[in-house]
Amino acid sequence: MANTRHPTSSALAASLALLTACTAPARVEPTPQAAPTRVEPVEAPRPPAPAPAWAQHARIESNAGAYVVHVDPPPSALPDNEAFELRVWVARADAPSELARNVALAVDASMPEHGHGMNRTPKITRSESGEFLVQGMLFHMTGRWELYFDVTSGALTERAQADVVLE
């Protein structure tokens, strides 16, 4: 008898081949590994430096904005017809927590409505720390005074001023 193939045996053989191919282990491609990320240490933010003690006193900005004058006692607490002294600190507006070193200070006051100033010329001294001490101030009458702080650096003078009303 001749060896004849049955048509279904070919189909069966093809199905078996396909089944074998489907059940063969799949080839797994390795996933590329990313380079390890380098983590740089981060410094904790520094707390802001505390303001210097003198910066807690009354603050008067100069008219052109280059300086900040701090004064103790505050202008609102100055006496009428009684001698007083002031402690004054001058800082540059662009460095408000540092005292301005190369400046001179003149202090005066006037009563614009009366057309006169003080009867005294104050004495001003500067300590090594940069604080100015103004002695011999006297507002000899009630009314509105303008208190002037003239800050000079080189050939430029800039004024800070405050109103003082004595009743």
Backbone as a chain_set.jsonl record, in Angstrom:
{"seq": "MANTRHPTSSALAASLALLTACTAPARVEPTPQAAPTRVEPVEAPRPPAPAPAWAQHARIESNAGAYVVHVDPPPSALPDNEAFELRVWVARADAPSELARNVALAVDASMPEHGHGMNRTPKITRSESGEFLVQGMLFHMTGRWELYFDVTSGALTERAQADVVLE", "coords": {"N": [[0.83, -1.13, 0.0], [0.441, 2.148, -0.756], [2.036, 4.91, 0.629], [0.124, 7.281, 1.76], [-0.912, 10.462, 2.467], [-3.136, 11.803, 4.712], [-5.458, 14.484, 4.379], [-6.172, 15.793, 6.715], [-4.148, 15.16, 8.44], [-2.016, 16.78, 7.739], [-2.958, 19.258, 8.42], [-3.223, 18.839, 11.08], [-0.565, 18.504, 11.83], [0.431, 21.052, 11.27], [-1.035, 22.573, 13.078], [-0.071, 21.553, 15.466], [2.591, 22.432, 15.307], [2.243, 25.17, 15.405], [1.059, 25.407, 17.911], [3.148, 24.555, 19.531], [4.987, 26.564, 19.072], [3.678, 28.707, 20.234], [3.647, 28.055, 22.896], [6.251, 28.083, 23.579], [8.912, 29.405, 25.545], [8.867, 32.881, 25.847], [11.075, 35.264, 24.464], [12.752, 37.44, 26.489], [13.502, 40.761, 26.469], [16.12, 42.584, 27.948], [15.387, 45.275, 30.174], [16.419, 48.569, 29.752], [18.624, 49.983, 32.112], [18.409, 52.893, 34.006], [20.858, 55.362, 34.66], [22.103, 55.61, 37.966], [20.609, 58.103, 39.967], [22.209, 60.93, 41.189], [22.119, 62.252, 44.318], [22.38, 65.346, 45.598], [23.501, 66.754, 48.628], [21.405, 68.946, 50.437], [21.59, 72.085, 51.853], [20.138, 73.099, 54.863], [17.885, 75.827, 55.056], [19.123, 78.865, 56.333], [18.176, 80.521, 59.305], [16.919, 83.882, 59.314], [19.178, 86.482, 60.196], [19.033, 87.917, 63.412], [17.627, 91.154, 63.93], [19.676, 93.977, 64.617], [19.958, 95.359, 67.941], [19.686, 98.171, 68.042], [18.124, 98.661, 65.82], [15.558, 98.35, 66.605], [14.56, 100.655, 67.568], [12.851, 103.865, 67.107], [12.229, 104.63, 63.698], [13.374, 106.535, 61.023], [13.195, 107.526, 57.759], [15.475, 108.881, 55.388], [15.014, 111.824, 53.344], [15.635, 111.45, 50.586], [15.89, 108.766, 50.538], [18.265, 107.265, 50.904], [19.283, 106.701, 53.434], [18.603, 105.324, 56.699], [17.526, 106.384, 59.756], [17.764, 105.67, 63.128], [16.336, 106.322, 66.259], [16.46, 107.015, 69.737], [15.195, 108.381, 72.67], [11.951, 107.88, 71.074], [10.69, 110.326, 68.714], [8.054, 111.006, 69.423], [8.024, 110.926, 72.157], [9.392, 113.026, 73.276], [10.321, 115.638, 75.575], [8.759, 118.75, 76.699], [10.216, 121.882, 77.092], [12.357, 120.939, 78.599], [15.571, 119.707, 79.094], [17.047, 117.218, 76.996], [18.512, 114.167, 75.756], [19.562, 112.354, 72.842], [19.941, 109.134, 71.45], [21.374, 107.971, 68.542], [21.361, 106.126, 65.524], [22.707, 105.422, 62.358], [21.99, 103.964, 59.302], [22.628, 102.653, 56.046], [20.141, 102.566, 53.551], [20.24, 100.429, 51.78], [21.597, 98.531, 53.204], [20.341, 97.778, 55.777], [20.832, 96.549, 58.261], [23.33, 97.138, 59.105], [25.521, 99.531, 60.497], [26.152, 102.719, 59.076], [29.345, 103.649, 58.296], [31.078, 105.706, 57.303], [29.989, 108.324, 57.713], [28.826, 111.566, 58.726], [26.996, 113.258, 61.299], [24.55, 115.703, 61.853], [22.383, 117.394, 64.052], [19.352, 119.098, 64.47], [16.627, 121.378, 65.115], [13.485, 122.942, 64.358], [10.838, 125.402, 64.517], [8.643, 125.731, 62.229], [6.28, 127.301, 61.865], [6.708, 129.413, 63.542], [9.086, 130.456, 62.752], [11.611, 130.053, 63.896], [14.358, 128.342, 65.513], [15.917, 126.019, 67.766], [17.127, 127.196, 70.966], [19.557, 126.34, 71.682], [22.671, 124.746, 70.789], [23.21, 121.5, 69.984], [25.479, 119.03, 71.32], [27.353, 116.621, 69.669], [28.51, 113.362, 69.737], [30.366, 110.507, 68.666], [30.405, 107.046, 69.226], [32.735, 104.251, 69.368], [31.329, 102.056, 68.533], [29.611, 103.043, 66.66], [27.354, 104.414, 67.32], [25.628, 107.483, 67.73], [25.657, 110.083, 70.105], [23.578, 112.552, 71.137], [23.59, 115.45, 72.807], [22.177, 117.983, 74.956], [19.81, 118.924, 73.849], [16.832, 120.882, 73.538], [13.534, 121.677, 73.535], [12.061, 124.577, 73.743], [9.472, 125.526, 73.873], [5.896, 124.923, 73.569], [4.129, 123.378, 70.807], [4.414, 122.746, 67.228], [7.277, 121.106, 66.217], [9.999, 120.541, 63.975], [12.199, 117.997, 63.711], [15.493, 117.538, 62.777], [17.761, 115.394, 61.12], [20.719, 115.462, 59.737], [22.551, 113.722, 57.495], [25.761, 113.24, 56.413], [27.88, 112.302, 53.81], [30.875, 112.375, 52.365], [30.648, 114.856, 49.958], [27.943, 115.015, 49.957], [24.837, 115.636, 51.514], [22.103, 114.365, 53.251], [18.815, 114.631, 54.427], [16.947, 113.45, 57.189], [13.822, 113.65, 58.707], [11.534, 114.414, 61.353], [8.284, 115.056, 62.636], [7.447, 116.707, 65.631], [5.124, 117.136, 68.05], [4.368, 119.183, 70.627], [2.344, 119.574, 73.384]], "CA": [[0.0, 0.0, 0.0], [1.248, 3.368, -0.883], [2.008, 5.786, 1.801], [-0.621, 8.489, 1.408], [-1.188, 11.331, 3.62], [-4.511, 12.23, 4.854], [-5.436, 15.931, 4.428], [-6.29, 16.305, 8.076], [-2.902, 14.991, 9.169], [-1.196, 17.969, 7.481], [-3.508, 20.339, 9.218], [-2.905, 18.506, 12.461], [0.857, 18.766, 12.024], [0.598, 22.506, 11.288], [-1.597, 23.049, 14.332], [0.874, 21.187, 16.523], [3.751, 23.311, 15.192], [1.822, 26.486, 15.894], [0.861, 25.282, 19.351], [4.461, 24.461, 20.141], [5.603, 27.884, 18.998], [2.989, 29.608, 21.179], [3.949, 27.699, 24.279], [7.687, 28.211, 23.823], [9.157, 30.573, 26.389], [9.095, 34.111, 25.093], [12.375, 35.874, 24.714], [12.563, 38.682, 27.229], [14.58, 41.731, 26.262], [16.405, 43.284, 29.212], [15.006, 46.687, 30.177], [17.615, 49.382, 30.013], [18.692, 50.559, 33.453], [18.81, 54.297, 34.047], [22.005, 55.595, 35.536], [21.608, 56.027, 39.281], [20.529, 59.551, 40.167], [23.037, 61.381, 42.294], [21.402, 63.201, 45.151], [23.289, 66.275, 46.263], [22.961, 67.196, 49.919], [20.84, 70.302, 50.424], [21.74, 72.747, 53.147], [18.91, 73.636, 55.433], [17.934, 77.287, 55.01], [19.52, 79.511, 57.586], [17.19, 81.508, 59.764], [17.441, 85.232, 59.13], [19.9, 87.026, 61.34], [18.172, 88.834, 64.167], [17.913, 92.569, 63.721], [20.455, 94.542, 65.718], [19.131, 95.983, 68.983], [19.399, 99.567, 67.714], [17.114, 98.723, 64.759], [14.232, 98.272, 67.222], [14.152, 102.011, 67.963], [12.1, 104.634, 66.116], [12.884, 104.593, 62.389], [13.051, 107.689, 60.188], [13.9, 107.424, 56.482], [15.911, 110.165, 54.857], [14.11, 112.323, 52.307], [15.95, 110.858, 49.279], [15.827, 107.317, 50.675], [19.553, 106.574, 50.99], [19.611, 106.368, 54.818], [17.589, 105.089, 57.717], [17.995, 106.882, 61.05], [17.04, 105.119, 64.28], [16.524, 107.272, 67.354], [15.896, 106.682, 71.047], [13.783, 108.016, 72.664], [11.259, 108.238, 69.827], [10.251, 111.726, 68.67], [6.757, 111.186, 70.084], [8.196, 110.925, 73.614], [10.309, 114.094, 73.698], [9.69, 116.543, 76.546], [8.612, 120.174, 76.446], [10.949, 122.766, 77.994], [13.194, 120.114, 79.475], [16.723, 119.21, 78.337], [17.051, 115.776, 76.736], [19.535, 113.679, 74.837], [19.126, 111.323, 71.905], [20.888, 108.144, 70.914], [21.034, 107.908, 67.119], [22.105, 105.183, 64.694], [22.47, 105.681, 60.942], [22.285, 102.831, 58.415], [22.28, 102.857, 54.643], [18.887, 101.874, 53.24], [20.531, 99.175, 51.087], [22.2, 97.611, 54.179], [19.687, 98.305, 56.98], [21.241, 95.931, 59.523], [24.708, 97.548, 59.382], [25.661, 100.977, 60.66], [26.954, 103.423, 58.079], [30.586, 104.022, 58.991], [31.722, 106.923, 56.81], [29.029, 109.425, 57.673], [28.785, 112.517, 59.839], [25.617, 113.557, 61.66], [24.201, 116.975, 62.489], [21.001, 117.337, 64.528], [18.809, 120.419, 64.755], [15.166, 121.392, 65.126], [12.917, 124.281, 64.16], [9.384, 125.577, 64.562], [8.405, 126.468, 60.981], [5.214, 128.294, 61.98], [7.213, 130.551, 64.327], [10.273, 130.995, 62.086], [12.841, 129.975, 64.71], [14.828, 127.012, 65.888], [16.234, 125.841, 69.194], [18.005, 128.199, 71.57], [20.813, 125.659, 72.003], [23.327, 123.931, 69.765], [23.53, 120.239, 70.655], [26.815, 118.432, 71.2], [27.194, 115.28, 69.09], [29.709, 112.514, 69.778], [30.156, 109.17, 68.089], [31.158, 105.999, 69.913], [33.414, 103.305, 68.486], [30.336, 101.119, 67.987], [28.886, 103.7, 65.576], [26.195, 105.126, 67.876], [25.804, 108.914, 67.987], [25.001, 110.603, 71.297], [23.248, 113.967, 70.921], [23.309, 116.017, 74.134], [21.874, 119.412, 75.009], [18.606, 119.26, 73.087], [15.792, 121.506, 74.348], [12.41, 122.329, 72.85], [11.747, 125.542, 74.792], [8.063, 125.926, 73.895], [4.945, 123.965, 72.991], [3.798, 123.592, 69.395], [4.983, 121.768, 66.287], [8.695, 121.182, 65.902], [10.571, 119.603, 63.011], [13.489, 117.5, 64.192], [16.297, 117.239, 61.595], [18.978, 114.59, 61.198], [21.435, 115.632, 58.472], [23.584, 112.692, 57.334], [26.692, 113.682, 55.375], [28.906, 111.372, 53.344], [31.604, 113.126, 51.341], [30.079, 116.174, 49.69], [26.485, 114.919, 49.917], [24.092, 115.612, 52.773], [20.706, 113.962, 53.084], [18.082, 114.903, 55.663], [15.805, 112.682, 57.704], [13.149, 114.557, 59.626], [10.322, 113.922, 62.03], [7.482, 116.079, 63.308], [7.257, 116.538, 67.075], [4.103, 118.075, 68.504], [4.372, 119.312, 72.088], [1.122, 120.266, 73.822]], "C": [[0.895, 1.218, 0.0], [1.027, 4.255, 0.321], [1.334, 7.094, 1.391], [-0.913, 9.26, 2.67], [-2.607, 11.751, 3.595], [-4.495, 13.744, 4.999], [-5.541, 16.456, 5.846], [-5.001, 16.119, 8.839], [-1.973, 16.165, 8.924], [-1.679, 19.127, 8.339], [-3.197, 20.119, 10.684], [-1.444, 18.817, 12.758], [1.107, 20.275, 12.107], [0.074, 23.083, 12.586], [-0.666, 22.746, 15.483], [2.097, 22.096, 16.496], [3.431, 24.699, 15.736], [1.648, 26.471, 17.397], [2.187, 25.234, 20.07], [5.138, 25.826, 20.153], [4.981, 28.838, 20.009], [3.348, 29.286, 22.613], [5.439, 27.779, 24.572], [7.919, 29.456, 24.675], [9.485, 31.79, 25.527], [10.462, 34.663, 25.445], [12.146, 37.247, 25.347], [13.779, 39.566, 26.998], [14.857, 42.421, 27.601], [15.995, 44.754, 29.099], [16.25, 47.504, 30.492], [17.524, 50.009, 31.406], [19.128, 52.018, 33.342], [20.004, 54.42, 34.984], [21.477, 56.04, 36.896], [21.659, 57.545, 39.407], [21.359, 59.921, 41.382], [22.282, 62.457, 43.055], [22.425, 64.048, 45.891], [22.692, 66.67, 47.609], [22.496, 68.65, 49.819], [21.003, 70.885, 51.814], [20.39, 73.263, 53.605], [18.985, 75.161, 55.381], [18.285, 77.858, 56.381], [18.445, 80.485, 58.023], [17.774, 82.902, 59.569], [18.126, 85.714, 60.41], [18.979, 87.966, 62.102], [18.596, 90.278, 63.91], [18.741, 93.081, 64.894], [19.541, 95.276, 66.702], [18.76, 97.42, 68.62], [18.32, 99.694, 66.643], [15.695, 98.633, 65.304], [13.706, 99.652, 67.616], [13.427, 102.714, 66.809], [12.918, 104.766, 64.833], [12.406, 105.779, 61.565], [13.868, 107.56, 58.906], [14.31, 108.811, 56.024], [15.053, 110.537, 53.642], [14.376, 111.715, 50.93], [16.043, 109.334, 49.349], [17.135, 106.576, 50.809], [19.868, 106.084, 52.4], [18.373, 106.08, 55.65], [18.211, 105.515, 59.04], [17.119, 106.243, 62.126], [17.354, 106.012, 65.464], [15.812, 106.778, 68.612], [16.18, 107.833, 71.992], [13.131, 108.44, 71.355], [10.803, 109.696, 69.87], [8.928, 111.97, 69.399], [6.871, 111.267, 71.603], [9.101, 112.053, 74.114], [9.585, 115.105, 74.585], [9.639, 117.993, 76.066], [9.368, 120.949, 77.532], [11.762, 122.018, 79.048], [14.342, 119.561, 78.627], [16.629, 117.693, 78.165], [18.217, 115.44, 75.826], [18.94, 112.574, 73.976], [20.279, 110.361, 71.622], [20.434, 107.895, 69.484], [21.953, 106.909, 66.42], [21.728, 105.447, 63.244], [22.895, 104.447, 60.149], [21.951, 103.24, 56.986], [21.009, 102.047, 54.361], [19.145, 100.538, 52.553], [21.248, 98.156, 51.971], [21.652, 97.977, 55.559], [20.106, 97.654, 58.291], [22.701, 96.234, 59.865], [24.753, 99.064, 59.53], [26.532, 101.55, 59.554], [28.184, 103.977, 58.793], [31.144, 105.379, 58.568], [30.725, 108.063, 56.649], [29.22, 110.315, 58.895], [27.315, 112.834, 60.082], [25.53, 114.935, 62.298], [22.732, 116.876, 62.867], [20.568, 118.755, 64.885], [17.287, 120.297, 64.76], [14.696, 122.817, 64.896], [11.406, 124.222, 64.323], [9.017, 126.401, 63.333], [7.324, 127.545, 61.08], [5.675, 129.545, 62.732], [8.458, 131.172, 63.703], [11.531, 130.966, 62.944], [13.174, 128.517, 65.008], [15.046, 126.922, 67.381], [17.139, 126.977, 69.661], [19.382, 127.622, 71.871], [21.367, 124.95, 70.772], [23.733, 122.629, 70.438], [24.967, 119.798, 70.392], [26.611, 116.986, 70.724], [28.528, 114.548, 69.148], [29.348, 111.15, 69.199], [31.027, 108.167, 68.818], [31.836, 105.088, 68.888], [32.435, 102.322, 67.852], [29.539, 101.715, 66.833], [27.655, 104.456, 66.04], [26.562, 106.596, 68.085], [25.051, 109.266, 69.263], [24.835, 112.106, 71.083], [22.806, 114.523, 72.268], [22.996, 117.502, 74.02], [20.698, 119.823, 74.149], [17.583, 119.88, 74.035], [14.756, 122.149, 73.422], [11.806, 123.273, 73.88], [10.293, 126.024, 74.794], [7.189, 124.855, 73.25], [4.658, 124.349, 71.539], [4.439, 122.506, 68.538], [6.43, 122.096, 65.973], [8.999, 120.217, 64.767], [11.965, 119.267, 63.512], [14.274, 117.004, 62.981], [17.524, 116.408, 61.944], [19.645, 114.691, 59.831], [22.609, 114.657, 58.436], [24.456, 113.108, 56.161], [27.707, 112.584, 55.097], [29.611, 112.05, 52.185], [30.999, 114.503, 51.19], [28.555, 116.172, 49.7], [25.876, 114.849, 51.308], [22.645, 115.269, 52.46], [20.014, 114.095, 54.431], [17.002, 113.883, 55.926], [15.133, 113.605, 58.706], [11.883, 113.942, 60.178], [9.613, 115.107, 62.651], [7.349, 115.702, 64.785], [6.233, 117.588, 67.499], [4.074, 118.043, 70.02], [3.148, 120.135, 72.49], [1.206, 120.665, 75.279]], "O": [[1.933, 1.285, 0.658], [-0.049, 4.303, 0.918], [1.956, 7.924, 0.729], [-1.123, 8.722, 3.757], [-3.187, 12.019, 2.543], [-3.611, 14.272, 5.673], [-5.003, 17.528, 6.124], [-4.759, 16.844, 9.804], [-1.204, 16.524, 9.816], [-0.882, 19.874, 8.907], [-2.943, 21.061, 11.435], [-1.125, 19.338, 13.826], [1.907, 20.724, 12.927], [0.683, 23.996, 13.143], [-0.483, 23.573, 16.377], [2.592, 22.493, 17.551], [4.238, 25.315, 16.431], [2.043, 27.415, 18.082], [2.324, 25.831, 21.138], [5.785, 26.196, 21.132], [5.674, 29.682, 20.577], [3.35, 30.177, 23.462], [5.85, 27.561, 25.712], [7.201, 30.447, 24.54], [10.286, 31.713, 24.596], [10.935, 34.539, 26.575], [11.437, 38.093, 24.801], [14.916, 39.189, 27.284], [13.923, 42.8, 28.307], [16.22, 45.397, 28.074], [17.027, 47.166, 31.384], [16.47, 50.499, 31.813], [20.104, 52.331, 32.66], [20.136, 53.683, 35.961], [20.494, 56.778, 36.961], [22.63, 58.183, 39.002], [21.238, 59.323, 42.451], [21.861, 63.459, 42.477], [23.219, 63.551, 46.689], [21.486, 66.896, 47.704], [23.146, 69.474, 49.176], [20.617, 70.28, 52.814], [19.607, 73.794, 52.817], [20.046, 75.731, 55.637], [17.813, 77.398, 57.42], [17.869, 81.195, 57.198], [18.989, 83.084, 59.649], [17.715, 85.4, 61.527], [18.227, 88.727, 61.494], [19.773, 90.571, 63.702], [18.531, 92.667, 66.034], [18.473, 95.756, 66.323], [17.631, 97.843, 68.867], [17.662, 100.731, 66.56], [14.732, 98.818, 64.56], [12.532, 99.794, 67.96], [13.398, 102.217, 65.683], [14.129, 104.982, 64.869], [11.206, 106.01, 61.42], [15.096, 107.493, 58.958], [13.595, 109.789, 56.239], [14.45, 109.675, 53.003], [13.432, 111.484, 50.174], [16.252, 108.681, 48.326], [17.127, 105.345, 50.826], [20.645, 105.142, 52.557], [17.266, 106.527, 55.348], [19.296, 105.058, 59.399], [15.891, 106.272, 62.042], [18.501, 106.415, 65.657], [14.722, 106.207, 68.555], [17.338, 108.234, 72.107], [13.68, 109.255, 70.614], [10.558, 110.238, 70.947], [8.721, 113.056, 69.94], [5.907, 111.641, 72.271], [9.53, 112.029, 75.267], [8.405, 115.395, 74.386], [10.368, 118.4, 75.161], [9.187, 120.709, 78.725], [11.838, 122.415, 80.211], [14.104, 119.005, 77.554], [16.189, 116.979, 79.066], [18.824, 116.316, 75.21], [17.945, 111.945, 74.34], [21.443, 110.758, 71.567], [19.256, 107.638, 69.235], [23.154, 106.852, 66.685], [20.557, 105.671, 62.937], [24.01, 103.948, 60.302], [21.082, 104.083, 56.761], [20.843, 100.951, 54.896], [18.361, 99.603, 52.717], [21.485, 97.029, 51.536], [22.404, 98.435, 56.42], [19.76, 98.17, 59.354], [23.25, 95.658, 60.804], [24.101, 99.79, 58.779], [27.523, 100.943, 59.148], [28.061, 104.695, 59.785], [31.637, 106.127, 59.412], [30.63, 108.682, 55.59], [29.704, 109.882, 59.941], [26.486, 112.696, 59.182], [26.328, 115.287, 63.166], [21.924, 116.342, 62.106], [21.31, 119.509, 65.514], [16.736, 119.242, 64.446], [15.406, 123.776, 65.197], [10.788, 123.159, 64.275], [9.068, 127.631, 63.375], [7.44, 128.593, 60.445], [5.09, 130.616, 62.571], [8.85, 132.28, 64.069], [12.432, 131.778, 62.737], [12.376, 127.606, 64.783], [14.437, 127.655, 68.161], [17.817, 127.626, 68.864], [20.282, 128.357, 72.277], [20.634, 124.605, 69.845], [24.528, 122.651, 71.377], [25.575, 120.149, 69.381], [25.817, 116.235, 71.289], [29.546, 115.048, 68.67], [28.198, 110.711, 69.239], [32.222, 108.387, 69.011], [31.542, 105.151, 67.694], [32.682, 101.813, 66.759], [28.865, 100.987, 66.104], [26.976, 105.08, 65.226], [27.655, 106.916, 68.552], [23.932, 108.799, 69.476], [25.807, 112.834, 70.879], [21.775, 114.12, 72.807], [23.478, 118.19, 73.119], [20.608, 120.986, 73.757], [17.469, 119.467, 75.19], [15.07, 123.042, 72.636], [11.113, 122.827, 74.794], [9.921, 126.847, 75.631], [7.664, 124.004, 72.498], [4.907, 125.475, 71.109], [4.933, 121.497, 69.041], [6.764, 123.194, 65.529], [8.33, 119.194, 64.617], [12.801, 120.149, 63.71], [13.791, 116.15, 62.237], [18.225, 116.675, 62.92], [19.187, 114.072, 58.87], [23.537, 114.753, 59.239], [23.964, 113.306, 55.05], [28.307, 112.017, 56.009], [29.009, 112.274, 51.135], [30.849, 115.237, 52.168], [27.936, 117.211, 49.475], [26.34, 114.099, 52.167], [22.045, 115.809, 51.531], [20.571, 113.712, 55.46], [16.246, 113.497, 55.034], [15.817, 114.276, 59.48], [11.255, 113.08, 59.563], [10.249, 116.045, 63.132], [7.165, 114.536, 65.133], [6.455, 118.787, 67.327], [3.79, 117.01, 70.625], [2.943, 121.246, 72.001], [0.268, 121.256, 75.813]]}, "num_chains": 1, "name": "protein.A"}
